Amino acid sequence: MIIMDMNETVCHCMGVTAGEIKEAVEAGATTVEAVQEATSAGTGCGGCVDTIAMAYCFIHIHNYHQISNDNDIFHLRCRHKI
């Protein structure tokens, strides 16, 4: 099972947590770029962009596709490079 801590800082430059990324997705961010625009995550050094993509996919898939928590399914359904 994949578990994401919503209090975990995903972007240290901007201090953005996984929970803030979740809020952006739930508010309508439909791409990683839209999450970046809404939260400023990944706009500093850029070293966390892959982590942002992974968090986006995790949240989007589990909120909107309601698929299994199986790690293989998660990676197969995620269209972003992670």
C-alpha positions as CSV (number, residue, x, y, z in Angstrom):
1,M,0.0,0.0,0.0
2,I,1.2,3.5,-0.8
3,I,0.9,6.0,2.0
4,M,1.6,9.7,1.6
5,D,2.1,11.8,4.7
6,M,0.3,15.1,3.9
7,N,2.5,16.9,6.4
8,E,5.7,16.0,4.5
9,T,7.5,18.9,2.9
10,V,7.8,18.2,-0.8
11,C,9.4,21.5,-1.8
12,H,11.9,22.7,0.7
13,C,12.7,25.9,-1.2
14,M,9.1,27.1,-1.0
15,G,8.0,25.1,2.1
16,V,5.2,23.3,0.3
17,T,3.8,20.2,1.8
18,A,2.1,17.2,0.2
19,G,-1.2,18.5,1.8
20,E,-0.8,21.8,-0.1
21,I,-0.3,19.9,-3.3
22,K,-3.5,17.8,-2.5
23,E,-5.4,21.1,-1.9
24,A,-4.3,22.4,-5.3
25,V,-5.4,19.2,-7.1
26,E,-8.7,19.3,-5.3
27,A,-9.1,22.9,-6.3
28,G,-8.8,22.1,-9.9
29,A,-5.0,21.8,-10.8
30,T,-5.0,19.2,-13.6
31,T,-1.3,19.1,-14.4
32,V,2.0,19.2,-12.6
33,E,2.5,22.7,-14.0
34,A,-0.8,23.9,-12.6
35,V,0.2,22.5,-9.2
36,Q,3.5,24.5,-9.5
37,E,1.6,27.7,-10.4
38,A,-0.9,27.2,-7.6
39,T,1.7,26.4,-4.9
40,S,5.0,27.7,-6.1
41,A,6.4,24.2,-5.5
42,G,9.3,23.4,-7.8
43,T,9.9,27.0,-8.8
44,G,13.0,27.5,-6.7
45,C,15.9,25.1,-7.5
46,G,13.6,22.6,-9.3
47,G,15.1,19.6,-7.6
48,C,11.7,18.4,-6.3
49,V,9.8,18.5,-9.6
50,D,9.9,14.6,-9.9
51,T,8.5,14.4,-6.3
52,I,5.8,16.9,-7.2
53,A,4.9,14.8,-10.2
54,M,4.7,11.7,-8.1
55,A,2.6,13.4,-5.4
56,Y,0.3,14.8,-8.2
57,C,-0.2,11.4,-9.7
58,F,-0.8,9.7,-6.3
59,I,-3.4,12.3,-5.3
60,H,-5.1,12.5,-8.7
61,I,-5.3,8.8,-9.2
62,H,-6.6,8.1,-5.7
63,N,-9.1,11.0,-5.7
64,Y,-10.5,10.7,-9.2
65,H,-9.9,7.2,-10.5
66,Q,-10.4,5.3,-7.2
67,I,-8.1,2.5,-8.2
68,S,-6.2,0.1,-6.0
69,N,-3.3,1.2,-3.8
70,D,-1.2,-1.4,-5.6
71,N,2.2,0.2,-6.5
72,D,2.4,-1.4,-10.0
73,I,-1.0,0.0,-10.9
74,F,0.0,3.5,-9.6
75,H,3.1,3.5,-11.8
76,L,1.3,2.2,-14.9
77,R,-1.5,4.8,-14.7
78,C,0.8,7.8,-14.0
79,R,1.5,9.7,-17.2
80,H,4.1,11.9,-15.7
81,K,7.8,11.0,-15.6
82,I,8.8,10.0,-12.0
